[in-house]
């Protein structure tokens, strides 16, 4: 293993934080006053290692005199000298102090024993972590704020068991892929979880259009609209007990995002600023000019030919002594990152409010003026009537994004450029075409990608207590997302020698709009009889989503200044036009029984209706049962080292309708041809009235234990999810005129595995604390049933008993020592290598296991947090997309281990310019063989944060927090590619990021 993420010879990161202050402290003591008669107001500030604590209860022991700290953590209470003040706050150890002066500042320490009392959001209800019967992972604002990431999914990487998240590009405005407990559906688009923001379902389907989003591996994601700084907590629901109440929408898990709320007290202002930079984690080790020319000349010698007039790199046309590291030219820049945020919050005992805004800006590592920025505004208002019967909570968030990038990611191209290729510019500063001997890669930057996204999410939750224990609620939600993007291809990107004017320029524009509303009336009931506690709810859902898309291409302009004006084009084409309406209705119910805090039973049911299925198949029933036994509440465990122990389990079903709209219907599309003056129609899809729900059955067993008053807390869970009635196309004979029929395929996918969590409060002494958390996921995915697989076209992609993400490959046997040509195993022994008969080896890119190890250390106002992420997996090697070794493509230095003469045993075959047919064929098979698969396991210092909170008196009562943060700082791996975590090898990988920031609260 070796450290690869820091550039060779790159800077050493040194930061000094010097804070030195001297101050005088005077104590006043009056021996003339008797302690028993002295009475006065005692005031002070309550804080923890991170800063001041609002809402702390302060009371005089043995009396009814009490108060709470305000938004700045300050308090004032009447007490006599010698009285005992008690300071109490959920999640912190209760402390007592004897009053000895009129000023008393208190520092509270977190209480590990209160871990189980943390209340977690389960969507339609909340539950204490100790009493939860389901599997719910959670991170809070404390963990989110220490990460310099712009996408909400980036905050979750490595921090949650069973949640696998991979960033799919380092380009600003790109997205992430998330999989909760594996891949359930055979459809790539059918595995997304449900996102719920403050009670409003948020569709995460791509908002971009492929041809106009070419700089990104996948079309733009709407999740970039969510500002991580606004989030209070993120809960991920995983098992049947937790997800069944969401019915068909929870088959792939549920991600609940709760934004921050205002708190009672005086108006509190928060202002923050951070600045940082991002760089590529590392470059490939490519051939230099001497090595490259050696490869090329050896290839000509192997082929028995000499360089021709068009072989400019070796025939002397290009300077043989010239060397350019194209990776540093195109990817070696520094992305500038800026964040500015401000908020105001406060309120009375009955009304609370919060309003905040954030501005985020990033440039890119590419040469040129490219960048991404986003502005967010969020408002929250909560009110409670004086009699506590009526409550209303309204939230609204709006974001506007702009993204300007080159139309294509240069990562793939620049790694194949000859190192002695000409300069990018001529002496006059114009693009250099070197006499039309090359395609200048910088010319591609003449083509631009622009995107504008506007997103609104709003929710109002109304509740009224009808009777004691009976409450009526109504949740009303609305979302509006609008996205416009365009991609230009001006004539200036072509060699002027071709004489192409603006009549050869083109532009592709797409406009997408998506609106949804949801109405959910509910009834909640709670009661308790002796030792039995009951919670119940019943509700119904009415949801509608309307989506539109129009994508057009214009070609031929009189001037490039008109390229964004579509009517100015000589020819206009409609690439796509969609108008879809999705309706969803449901009724749901939950009953929770708790006997004496020991035995808990949770029953959930839901009946869903979806417009995506045909008549008679639109409705389905889903439900789950969860149970827990809190063993530590039994008398047997009194006074034992086991402070908490719980066994829980769940089983239930969820559905999946992520198939797109109108898929059960027969459909027609424009034929694109005119007959008798009319444009005709042609059939595109067959009607299938039996098209129905995909069903996911989930089973889980788990144990949670705490030792030494929960200073050591361990959890282990085993799960098995089986998804049947797969919503995919059934292949049809070509004689039918259709390739497939949308139907429920008789196939079952199983995901099973183990998840482990461990939290250790290693040290808790005064103001010094150290906590370590570990999560580990061991997952297995396999296809356990597929009726008629061998006789279908799916046989090329799937195999019973294997993961559905497999790739069928040739079995690589190395380079033949005699011929210097790659060899592959002939499975059927017919003397020929064919894809149909010899692609029998299996490549699997599913992680074998993954997890994270985090540490949080704090001392007084200083805190240090860091997270190591680790993954065991395979990936394609660094040479798989480098082109034919020996041809006019640069290569990683590993290709130098090649065959040169008979008897050589080498990793790579002989070089060829492309005229050796056997070598060319073998090289193409190599990219689809086990030889191109390598170990891409890694351990990464995913995040590190160092922060210091200045004492309040230094700034006149203003809280000030200074922090330094880094992301993707260090990677330990044997992988020789750019980034082991990264899947799309032809795109810019995630960047390593450094930021410094300061925040004031007053």
Rosetta blueprint (number, residue, H / E / L):
1 X L
2 X E
3 X E
4 X L
5 X L
6 X L
7 X L
8 X L
9 X L
10 X L
11 X L
12 X L
13 X L
14 X L
15 X L
16 X L
17 X L
18 X L
19 X L
20 X L
21 X L
22 X L
23 X L
24 X L
25 X L
26 X L
27 X L
28 X L
29 X L
30 X L
31 X L
32 X L
33 X L
34 X L
35 X H
36 X H
37 X H
38 X L
39 X E
40 X E
41 X E
42 X E
43 X E
44 X E
45 X E
46 X E
47 X E
48 X E
49 X L
50 X L
51 X E
52 X E
53 X L
54 X L
55 X L
56 X L
57 X E
58 X E
59 X E
60 X E
61 X L
62 X L
63 X L
64 X L
65 X L
66 X E
67 X E
68 X E
69 X L
70 X L
71 X L
72 X L
73 X L
74 X E
75 X E
76 X E
77 X E
78 X E
79 X E
80 X E
81 X L
82 X L
83 X L
84 X E
85 X E
86 X E
87 X E
88 X E
89 X L
90 X L
91 X L
92 X E
93 X L
94 X L
95 X E
96 X E
97 X E
98 X E
99 X L
100 X L
101 X L
102 X L
103 X E
104 X L
105 X L
106 X E
107 X E
108 X L
109 X L
110 X E
111 X L
112 X H
113 X H
114 X H
115 X H
116 X H
117 X H
118 X L
119 X E
120 X E
121 X E
122 X L
123 X L
124 X L
125 X L
126 X E
127 X E
128 X E
129 X H
130 X H
131 X H
132 X L
133 X L
134 X L
135 X L
136 X E
137 X E
138 X E
139 X E
140 X E
141 X H
142 X H
143 X H
144 X H
145 X L
146 X L
147 X L
148 X L
149 X L
150 X L
151 X L
152 X H
153 X H
154 X H
155 X H
156 X H
157 X L
158 X L
159 X L
160 X L
161 X L
162 X L
163 X E
164 X E
165 X E
166 X E
167 X E
168 X L
169 X L
170 X L
171 X L
172 X L
173 X L
174 X L
175 X L
176 X E
177 X E
178 X E
179 X E
180 X E
181 X L
182 X L
183 X L
184 X L
185 X L
186 X L
187 X L
188 X H
189 X H
190 X H
191 X L
192 X L
193 X L
194 X E
195 X E
196 X E
197 X E
198 X L
199 X L
200 X E
201 X E
202 X E
203 X L
204 X L
205 X L
206 X L
207 X L
208 X L
209 X L
210 X H
211 X H
212 X H
213 X L
214 X L
215 X L
216 X L
217 X L
218 X L
219 X L
220 X L
221 X L
222 X H
223 X H
224 X H
225 X H
226 X L
227 X L
228 X H
229 X H
230 X H
231 X E
232 X E
233 X E
234 X E
235 X E
236 X E
237 X E
238 X L
239 X L
240 X H
241 X H
242 X H
243 X H
244 X H
245 X H
246 X H
247 X H
248 X H
249 X H
250 X H
251 X L
252 X L
253 X L
254 X E
255 X E
256 X E
257 X E
258 X E
259 X E
260 X L
261 X L
262 X L
263 X L
264 X L
265 X E
266 X E
267 X E
268 X E
269 X E
270 X E
271 X E
272 X E
273 X E
274 X E
275 X E
276 X E
277 X E
278 X E
279 X E
280 X E
281 X L
282 X L
283 X L
284 X L
285 X L
286 X E
287 X L
288 X L
289 X H
290 X H
291 X H
292 X H
293 X H
294 X H
295 X H
296 X H
297 X H
298 X H
299 X H
300 X H
301 X H
302 X H
303 X H
304 X L
305 X L
306 X L
307 X L
308 X L
309 X L
310 X L
311 X L
312 X L
313 X L
314 X L
315 X L
316 X L
317 X L
318 X L
319 X L
320 X L
321 X L
322 X L
323 X L
324 X L
325 X L
326 X H
327 X H
328 X H
329 X H
330 X H
331 X H
332 X L
333 X L
334 X L
335 X E
336 X E
337 X E
338 X E
339 X E
340 X E
341 X E
342 X E
343 X E
344 X E
345 X E
346 X E
347 X E
348 X L
349 X L
350 X L
351 X E
352 X E
353 X E
354 X E
355 X E
356 X E
357 X E
358 X E
359 X E
360 X E
361 X E
362 X E
363 X E
364 X L
365 X L
366 X L
367 X L
368 X L
369 X L
370 X L
371 X E
372 X E
373 X E
374 X E
375 X E
376 X E
377 X E
378 X E
379 X E
380 X E
381 X E
382 X E
383 X E
384 X E
385 X L
386 X L
387 X L
388 X L
389 X L
390 X E
391 X E
392 X E
393 X E
394 X E
395 X E
396 X E
397 X E
398 X E
399 X E
400 X E
401 X E
402 X E
403 X E
404 X E
405 X E
406 X E
407 X L
408 X L
409 X L
410 X L
411 X H
412 X H
413 X H
414 X H
415 X L
416 X L
417 X L
418 X L
419 X L
420 X L
421 X L
422 X L
423 X L
424 X L
425 X E
426 X L
427 X L
428 X L
429 X L
430 X L
431 X E
432 X L
433 X L
434 X H
435 X H
436 X H
437 X L
438 X L
439 X L
440 X L
441 X H
442 X H
443 X H
444 X H
445 X H
446 X H
447 X L
448 X E
449 X E
450 X E
451 X E
452 X E
453 X E
454 X E
455 X E
456 X E
457 X E
458 X E
459 X E
460 X E
461 X E
462 X E
463 X E
464 X E
465 X E
466 X E
467 X E
468 X L
469 X L
470 X E
471 X E
472 X E
473 X E
474 X E
475 X E
476 X E
477 X E
478 X E
479 X E
480 X E
481 X E
482 X E
483 X E
484 X E
485 X E
486 X E
487 X E
488 X E
489 X E
490 X L
491 X H
492 X H
493 X H
494 X L
495 X L
496 X H
497 X H
498 X H
499 X L
500 X L
501 X L
502 X H
503 X H
504 X H
505 X L
506 X E
507 X E
508 X E
509 X E
510 X E
511 X E
512 X E
513 X E
514 X E
515 X E
516 X E
517 X E
518 X E
519 X E
520 X E
521 X E
522 X E
523 X E
524 X E
525 X E
526 X E
527 X E
528 X E
529 X E
530 X L
531 X L
532 X E
533 X E
534 X E
535 X E
536 X E
537 X E
538 X E
539 X E
540 X E
541 X E
542 X E
543 X E
544 X E
545 X E
546 X E
547 X E
548 X E
549 X E
550 X E
551 X E
552 X E
553 X E
554 X E
555 X E
556 X L
557 X L
558 X L
559 X L
560 X H
561 X H
562 X H
563 X L
564 X L
565 X L
566 X H
567 X H
568 X H
569 X L
570 X L
571 X E
572 X E
573 X E
574 X E
575 X E
576 X E
577 X E
578 X E
579 X E
580 X E
581 X E
582 X E
583 X E
584 X E
585 X E
586 X E
587 X E
588 X E
589 X E
590 X E
591 X E
592 X E
593 X E
594 X E
595 X E
596 X L
597 X L
598 X L
599 X E
600 X E
601 X E
602 X E
603 X E
604 X E
605 X E
606 X E
607 X E
608 X E
609 X E
610 X E
611 X L
612 X L
613 X L
614 X L
615 X L
616 X L
617 X L
618 X L
619 X E
620 X E
621 X E
622 X E
623 X E
624 X E
625 X E
626 X E
627 X E
628 X E
629 X E
630 X E
631 X H
632 X H
633 X H
634 X L
635 X H
636 X H
637 X H
638 X L
639 X L
640 X L
641 X L
642 X E
643 X E
644 X E
645 X E
646 X E
647 X E
648 X E
649 X E
650 X E
651 X E
652 X E
653 X E
654 X E
655 X E
656 X E
657 X L
658 X L
659 X L
660 X L
661 X L
662 X L
663 X L
664 X L
665 X L
666 X L
667 X E
668 X E
669 X E
670 X E
671 X E
672 X E
673 X E
674 X E
675 X E
676 X L
677 X L
678 X E
679 X E
680 X E
681 X E
682 X E
683 X E
684 X E
685 X E
686 X L
687 X L
688 X L
689 X L
690 X L
691 X L
692 X L
693 X L
694 X E
695 X E
696 X E
697 X E
698 X E
699 X E
700 X E
701 X E
702 X E
703 X E
704 X E
705 X E
706 X E
707 X E
708 X L
709 X L
710 X L
711 X L
712 X E
713 X E
714 X E
715 X E
716 X E
717 X E
718 X E
719 X E
720 X E
721 X E
722 X E
723 X E
724 X E
725 X L
726 X E
727 X E
728 X E
729 X E
730 X E
731 X E
732 X L
733 X L
734 X H
735 X H
736 X H
737 X L
738 X L
739 X L
740 X E
741 X E
742 X E
743 X E
744 X E
745 X E
746 X L
747 X E
748 X E
749 X E
750 X E
751 X E
752 X E
753 X E
754 X E
755 X E
756 X E
757 X E
758 X E
759 X E
760 X E
761 X E
762 X E
763 X E
764 X E
765 X E
766 X L
767 X L
768 X E
769 X E
770 X E
771 X E
772 X E
773 X E
774 X E
775 X E
776 X E
777 X E
778 X E
779 X E
780 X E
781 X E
782 X E
783 X E
784 X E
785 X E
786 X E
787 X L
788 X L
789 X L
790 X L
791 X L
792 X L
793 X H
794 X H
795 X H
796 X H
797 X L
798 X L
799 X L
800 X L
801 X L
802 X L
803 X L
804 X L
805 X L
806 X E
807 X E
808 X E
809 X E
810 X E
811 X L
812 X E
813 X E
814 X E
815 X E
816 X L
817 X L
818 X L
819 X L
820 X L
821 X L
822 X E
823 X E
824 X E
825 X L
826 X L
827 X L
828 X L
829 X L
830 X L
831 X L
832 X L
833 X L
834 X L
835 X H
836 X H
837 X H
838 X H
839 X L
840 X L
841 X E
842 X E
843 X E
844 X E
845 X L
846 X L
847 X L
848 X L
849 X E
850 X E
851 X E
852 X E
853 X E
854 X E
855 X E
856 X E
857 X E
858 X E
859 X E
860 X L
861 X L
862 X E
863 X E
864 X E
865 X E
866 X E
867 X E
868 X E
869 X E
870 X E
871 X E
872 X E
873 X L
874 X E
875 X E
876 X E
877 X L
878 X L
879 X L
880 X L
881 X L
882 X L
883 X L
884 X L
885 X L
886 X L
887 X L
888 X L
889 X L
890 X L
891 X L
892 X E
893 X H
894 X H
895 X H
896 X H
897 X L
898 X E
899 X L
900 X L
901 X L
902 X L
903 X L
904 X L
905 X L
906 X L
907 X L
908 X E
909 X L
910 X L
911 X L
912 X L
913 X L
914 X L
915 X L
916 X L
917 X H
918 X H
919 X H
920 X H
921 X H
922 X H
923 X H
924 X H
925 X H
926 X H
927 X L
928 X L
929 X E
930 X H
931 X H
932 X H
933 X E
934 X E
935 X E
936 X L
937 X L
938 X E
939 X E
940 X E
941 X E
942 X E
943 X E
944 X E
945 X E
946 X E
947 X E
948 X E
949 X E
950 X E
951 X L
952 X H
953 X H
954 X H
955 X H
956 X L
957 X L
958 X L
959 X E
960 X E
961 X E
962 X E
963 X E
964 X E
965 X E
966 X E
967 X E
968 X E
969 X E
970 X E
971 X E
972 X E
973 X E
974 X L
975 X L
976 X L
977 X L
978 X L
979 X L
980 X L
981 X L
982 X L
983 X L
984 X L
985 X L
986 X L
987 X L
988 X L
989 X L
990 X L
991 X E
992 X E
993 X E
994 X E
995 X E
996 X E
997 X E
998 X E
999 X E
1000 X E
1001 X E
1002 X L
